[in-house]
Amino acid sequence: MIYAILTTRSDIIPSKQNKNKMKKIALHVGFLLLTAIAFGQEKTKNAPNSSYEFTKIAHLDATPVQSQGYTGTCWSFSALSFFESEMIRKGTKNPAPLSEMFVARKAYEAKADKFIRMDGKSNFSEGGAFHDIPFVFKNYGIVPAQVYQGYNPGTETYDHSEMYSVLNGAMEGLLRYTKELEGKGLSVAWKSALSGILDAYLGKDVQEFEFNGKKYTPKTYAQSLNLNMNDYVSITSFTNHDPYSVCQLAIPDNWGNGSSYNVNLADLMTIAEYALKNGYTIAWGADVSEKGFSFREGIAIVPKDPSTIQVNGRDNKNYSDAGAAKSSNAFLSPVEEIKVTPELRQLGYDNKTTTDDHGMHITGLYKDQNGTRYFLVKNSWGTSNYPQGYLYVSEHYFNLKTINIYLHKNGIPTEIRSKLSL
């Protein structure tokens, strides 16, 4: 059985901080203990009536599952979850969750600046990439989630639909105005106006704060976390780039033009397996719009016969919840899956049937009764499914639908790291 765990920041960060500090710590420790018990069983499964039997190969610690609500900020939730696991790996027993909304705010500010400088030829959207977190860490710092929760005013949930509409309208209006300047130049006021919108929806920006009896700025707090952002790299595998070369993923959310290292498909799986077996978790960017991706059933597969999967409804535009309802016996009993080749993988990327949908956090490696390997993936859609916010992703799905992975460079086997000159 998988035990119930926490789903929103309000669960672990009550509004009355001082009164509930010990309760927060107890709940956080309780989560870690219950998760260890749940996934520590000899055999686990993805759904109550499933005949899948998953045996643990590696299982690593992670902070509680969160809900990104109705936002396109999965990249912030998954990457910060990854860095929280990095803090655990480096010796912090109960790391304070980091603020996804502080990261999102600073990314919006940077995206807006670039959008105007590029005359609108840069992506201004809710989406982002894993390397946006090092960008924010280095340039602005970071704060704990309880210092900057960023909830919608008067609520304890996330919904950025109105906020983004207002932000986007402001930026499009400003862009139109730049075309009418006739040499006058922009005023210095527009960035303050943008900041005012963010203040209204997320809360005032943080300049300094007190946490656990110490005073910090966002930059000094980032420095206190013992995380060297230069140690983390993005890995991908596509044949339109030379193997073992540095490339840029041509995806809209790569607004910061972050670089990735390109490897062979076999190496992608080798790196992921090696990392998990050696104590390193992985941030995972992937396509989740496939018929075989079922958060409700806690599993992602690519059946050889996809017609066995019935789909009702549609996914929301942000891929921020369980989406369309899907049913199939393939979610409950192992079936033959597609054998993924580099050519098949590349075809999906080229014809846009493989798209950059969602960021998640890989925290474990398992195998089923037939020997197929599965990644245990922590999602940011709350805990409504049987594995309480997690799902099992087959190696075949991973090979076909991964956009990139992000991890500590020491989680890469020495031979491959040498080829990448890391």
Number of C-alpha atoms within 10 A of each C-alpha: 14 21 14 16 22 20 20 21 21 18 16 23 22 16 13 8 13 9 10 14 14 11 15 17 16 12 17 22 16 14 20 17 11 15 21 16 13 18 21 13 13 10 16 21 24 25 20 12 10 16 16 20 18 25 21 21 15 18 21 19 19 26 23 26 24 24 22 28 19 18 20 25 27 29 31 29 26 29 27 22 30 27 27 23 26 24 19 17 16 12 11 14 12 16 19 18 20 23 21 26 22 27 26 25 19 23 24 22 15 17 20 23 15 18 19 17 12 12 12 16 10 19 19 25 18 20 24 27 27 29 22 24 24 19 18 20 21 16 12 19 20 27 30 19 19 19 17 21 23 26 18 17 12 6 10 16 18 20 17 20 13 11 17 20 12 15 20 16 12 17 20 16 11 15 17 13 11 16 10 10 10 7 8 8 9 11 7 8 9 13 13 10 13 17 19 15 18 23 14 13 17 22 20 14 15 13 11 15 15 10 13 6 6 8 11 17 17 20 18 15 20 21 16 10 16 13 17 13 15 10 11 18 20 26 25 26 27 22 16 11 16 14 18 20 13 17 20 15 22 11 14 16 21 20 21 18 16 16 16 21 22 26 23 16 20 12 17 21 15 14 22 26 22 14 22 21 17 14 17 26 30 28 25 27 28 20 20 24 21 15 21 24 22 25 26 25 25 23 25 26 27 25 21 12 12 16 10 14 15 13 14 10 9 12 15 13 12 18 20 22 20 20 19 18 16 20 18 17 11 22 25 19 12 18 15 11 18 16 14 17 14 15 12 14 20 18 16 14 21 13 9 10 14 21 19 25 20 25 30 25 29 28 24 27 25 22 21 19 13 11 10 14 21 26 28 26 25 29 27 29 25 23 22 15 19 20 29 25 26 27 27 28 24 22 21 21 25 23 20 25 24 21 24 23 25 24 25 20 18 15 22 25 17 13 9 16 15 11 12 16 9 13
